C-alpha cells in the first residue's frame, strides 16, 4: 500500500531569490499569510499571470511572490 503524500507548491520569493517548497494552501491570501507577507505588499504570479488574493492555488503550482515597496 502506498503512502499518501499531500500536494505541495513551489514558491520563488523575490527580491531575495529564495525558493520554498511547502504544503499546498487553498488561496493566494492564505499563501501570503503563511509566508508572513502582508497582502498589498507583494505581487503573486503563476505562469506570468498576476493572481488576486482570492485566486485558488493549485496542487504542484509554481508561484512567484515579488515583494514591492512604495516610496512616497
Buried (B, 14 or more C-beta within 10 A) or exposed (E): EEEEEEEBBEBBBEEEEEEBEEEBBEBBBEBBBEBEBEEEEBEBBBEEEEBEBEBEBEEEBBBBBEBEEEEE
